[in-house]
């Protein structure tokens, strides 16, 4: 075994797992990237510069982590699996610029984490190969934090990536799509086949780049937008008028007034509205609800 193993070599990764008494955890949805070209393409897409700060979520067997470690950046890697975290700490000892933290990403307060490890004024970049089981909750946590990164390069199962960047009228378009478009500019960069993972998953993946979009709503208006978006997509086949009437059941007539002021046809369905239109509805509703009596 080499002193610094090749973390994209299937043979060496399997040998490492045997050495540390580990095996892939199906419950955590673990599928480890074992292809050097794919790993290098993902790192290249992150466009790292000296002095950047990097957060990696779910480093797994470390294929991306070790490439980040070799850059002139500071990084933390959040790994929920205690055994994997221990293995990575050992492997990455020669690179003190990377800290491996055994932690559940879904319990992270992003502002606190960034402040604790990087302070202010740094360019914060996010990278991850996310298991399907946490993709939705993870992305909601980023949007709740108002996407506090300069950019993110994330690998999802292909269907999740398509859902994030879906446009109005697309069958994949939903609440997560609206929030993704409100908080970020998103683009699918390339697809990743099943064959570059161990164990091999049953579906393909895709790599997505997200960059922050300037917000247009206040904190109170954003909170109301979330209520509207998540509420109307619960019954996506009903009209936007019927859905808004249900969301604002305590305010009779508000749905009609909002749609008329926003110039939105009441017969449209939630999947027909853009993120900008949802933001406009939220701002109007917030002003109505909070107007002086």
C-alpha positions in Angstrom: 0.0 0.0 0.0 1.3 3.4 -0.9 1.9 5.9 1.9 -0.7 8.1 0.3 -3.3 5.8 -1.3 -5.0 6.6 -4.6 -8.5 7.4 -3.4 -9.9 6.9 -6.9 -8.5 3.5 -7.3 -11.2 0.8 -6.7 -8.6 -1.7 -5.6 -6.9 0.7 -3.1 -10.2 2.0 -1.7 -11.4 -1.6 -1.1 -8.1 -2.3 0.6 -8.5 0.8 2.8 -11.9 -0.3 3.9 -10.6 -3.7 4.8 -7.7 -2.1 6.7 -10.0 0.1 8.8 -12.8 -2.5 9.2 -15.3 -0.5 7.2 -18.0 -1.3 4.6 -20.5 0.8 2.6 -23.5 1.7 4.7 -26.7 1.2 2.7 -28.8 3.1 5.3 -26.7 6.2 4.7 -26.9 5.7 0.9 -23.2 5.5 0.5 -21.8 5.2 -3.0 -18.2 6.3 -3.3 -16.7 8.1 -6.3 -13.8 6.0 -7.6 -12.9 7.7 -10.9 -10.1 10.2 -11.2 -11.3 12.0 -14.3 -14.7 12.7 -12.7 -13.1 13.9 -9.5 -10.8 16.2 -11.3 -13.7 17.6 -13.4 -15.7 18.4 -10.3 -12.8 20.1 -8.6 -12.1 22.1 -11.8 -15.7 23.2 -11.9 -15.3 24.6 -8.4 -12.7 27.1 -9.7 -10.6 27.3 -6.6 -8.2 30.2 -6.0 -5.5 30.5 -3.3 -7.0 31.6 0.0 -10.5 30.2 -0.7 -12.3 28.4 2.0 -14.0 25.1 1.1 -16.7 23.1 2.8 -17.2 19.5 1.7 -20.3 17.6 2.7 -20.1 13.8 2.7 -16.4 13.3 1.7 -16.9 9.5 1.8 -13.7 7.8 0.7 -12.0 11.1 0.0 -11.7 11.2 -3.8 -12.6 14.9 -3.8 -11.2 15.7 -0.4 -7.6 14.9 -1.2 -7.7 17.0 -4.4 -9.0 19.9 -2.4 -6.3 19.3 0.2 -3.6 19.7 -2.4 -4.8 23.2 -3.2 -3.8 26.4 -1.4 -7.1 26.6 0.4 -8.5 25.9 3.9 -11.2 23.2 4.1 -13.4 21.3 6.4 -15.1 18.0 5.5 -18.3 17.0 7.3 -18.8 13.3 7.5 -21.6 11.6 9.5 -20.0 8.2 9.4 -17.6 7.9 12.4 -15.5 5.2 10.8 -15.1 7.1 7.6 -14.2 10.3 9.4 -11.5 8.4 11.3 -10.1 6.9 8.2 -10.0 10.3 6.4 -8.3 12.0 9.4 -5.5 9.4 9.2 -5.1 9.7 5.5 -5.1 13.5 5.5 -2.6 14.0 8.3 0.0 15.4 5.8 -2.5 18.2 4.9 -3.2 20.3 8.0 -5.2 22.7 5.8 -8.1 20.2 5.9 -10.1 19.4 9.0 -12.4 16.3 9.0 -15.4 16.7 11.3 -17.6 13.8 12.3 -21.0 15.6 12.1 -24.5 15.3 10.7 -24.8 18.0 8.0 -28.5 18.3 8.6 -27.8 19.6 12.1 -25.5 22.3 10.9 -26.1 26.0 11.4 -24.3 27.3 8.3 -23.6 30.8 9.6 -22.2 29.5 12.9 -20.0 26.9 11.1 -18.6 29.4 8.6 -17.9 31.9 11.4 -16.2 29.3 13.6 -13.8 27.9 11.0 -13.3 30.6 8.5 -14.4 34.0 10.0 -15.5 36.8 7.7 -14.3 38.0 4.4 -13.4 34.6 2.9 -14.7 33.2 -0.4 -16.7 30.2 0.8 -17.2 27.4 -1.7 -19.2 24.2 -1.2 -18.7 20.8 -2.7 -20.5 17.5 -2.2 -21.5 14.2 -3.6 -24.9 13.8 -1.9 -26.9 10.6 -1.2 -30.4 10.7 -2.4 -31.8 10.3 1.1 -30.7 13.7 2.2 -30.7 15.8 -1.0 -34.0 17.6 -0.4 -33.5 18.4 3.3 -29.9 19.4 2.6 -30.9 21.9 -0.1 -33.7 23.3 2.0 -31.2 23.9 4.8 -29.0 25.9 2.4 -31.9 28.0 1.2 -33.0 28.6 4.7 -29.6 30.0 5.4 -29.9 32.2 2.2 -27.2 30.2 0.4 -24.2 31.6 2.2 -21.6 30.6 -0.4 -19.8 32.2 -3.3 -20.5 29.0 -5.3 -21.3 25.3 -5.0 -20.6 22.3 -7.1 -22.8 19.5 -6.1 -23.4 16.0 -7.4 -26.9 14.6 -7.1 -28.9 11.7 -8.5 -29.8 13.0 -12.0 -33.5 13.3 -11.1 -32.8 15.6 -8.2 -30.5 17.8 -10.3 -33.2 18.1 -12.9 -35.8 19.0 -10.3 -33.5 21.8 -8.9 -33.1 23.6 -12.2 -36.5 22.8 -13.7 -38.4 25.7 -15.3 -42.1 26.5 -15.1 -44.2 24.1 -17.1 -41.7 21.2 -16.6 -43.1 18.1 -14.9 -40.1 18.2 -12.5 -40.9 21.8 -11.4 -41.9 22.1 -7.8 -41.3 23.9 -4.5 -37.6 23.0 -4.5 -37.2 24.3 -8.0 -38.8 27.7 -7.1 -36.6 28.1 -4.1 -33.5 27.1 -6.1 -34.3 29.8 -8.7 -35.0 32.4 -6.1 -31.8 31.9 -4.2 -29.4 30.8 -6.9 -28.4 30.6 -10.6 -28.2 26.9 -11.3 -26.8 24.9 -14.2 -26.2 21.2 -14.8 -22.6 20.8 -15.9 -22.3 17.2 -16.8 -23.8 13.7 -16.2 -22.0 11.0 -14.3 -22.6 7.3 -15.0 -23.2 4.6 -12.4 -20.0 2.9 -13.3 -17.7 5.4 -11.5 -19.1 4.6 -8.1 -18.5 1.8 -5.6 -20.9 0.2 -4.7 -22.5 0.9 -8.1 -25.9 2.7 -7.7 -28.9 1.9 -9.8 -29.3 5.4 -11.4 -27.0 8.0 -13.0 -25.9 11.2 -11.3 -25.3 14.8 -12.5 -23.1 17.6 -11.4 -24.7 21.0 -10.8 -23.1 24.4 -10.2 -25.0 26.9 -8.1 -24.1 30.6 -7.6 -26.0 33.0 -5.3 -28.7 35.2 -6.7 -29.3 38.6 -5.0 -32.4 38.5 -2.8 -35.3 40.8 -3.4 -37.4 40.2 -0.3 -37.0 41.0 3.4 -36.7 38.2 5.9 -40.4 38.4 6.7 -41.4 38.4 3.1 -39.1 35.4 2.4 -40.7 33.4 5.3 -44.1 34.1 3.7 -42.9 33.1 0.3 -41.8 29.7 1.8 -45.3 29.3 3.2 -46.9 30.1 -0.1 -44.6 27.9 -2.2 -44.7 24.9 0.0 -48.5 25.3 0.5 -49.5 25.6 -3.2 -47.4 22.6 -4.3 -49.1 20.3 -1.9 -52.0 20.2 -4.3 -50.2 21.2 -7.5 -53.1 20.1 -9.8 -55.4 22.7 -8.3 -55.4 26.3 -9.6 -53.3 28.9 -8.0 -56.4 30.8 -6.9 -57.8 27.7 -5.1 -54.4 27.0 -3.5 -53.8 30.6 -2.3 -57.3 30.6 -0.9 -56.4 27.6 1.2 -53.0 29.0 2.2 -54.7 32.3 3.3 -57.9 30.9 4.6 -57.9 33.4 7.4 -58.0 36.3 4.9 -61.1 35.9 2.7 -60.7 37.5 -0.7 -57.0 37.9 -0.4 -56.2 35.3 -3.1 -58.2 37.2 -5.7 -56.7 40.5 -4.7 -53.1 39.2 -4.8 -53.5 37.6 -8.2 -55.2 40.6 -9.7 -52.5 43.0 -8.4 -49.7 40.7 -9.6 -51.4 40.3 -13.0 -51.5 36.5 -12.7 -54.4 34.5 -14.2 -56.3 32.8 -11.4 -56.7 29.7 -13.5 -53.0 29.0 -13.7 -51.5 26.2 -11.7 -48.6 26.5 -9.3 -46.2 24.9 -11.8 -46.9 27.7 -14.3 -45.5 30.5 -12.0 -41.9 31.7 -11.9 -39.9 32.3 -8.8 -40.2 36.0 -9.4 -44.0 35.7 -9.5 -44.0 33.8 -6.2 -41.7 36.5 -4.7 -44.1 39.2 -5.9 -47.1 37.4 -4.3 -45.2 37.1 -1.1 -44.4 40.8 -1.0 -48.0 41.8 -1.7 -49.3 39.4 0.9 -46.8 40.5 3.5 -47.8 44.1 3.0 -51.5 43.3 3.3 -51.2 41.2 6.4 -48.9 43.7 8.2 -50.6 46.9 7.1 -51.7 49.2 9.9 -55.2 48.5 11.1 
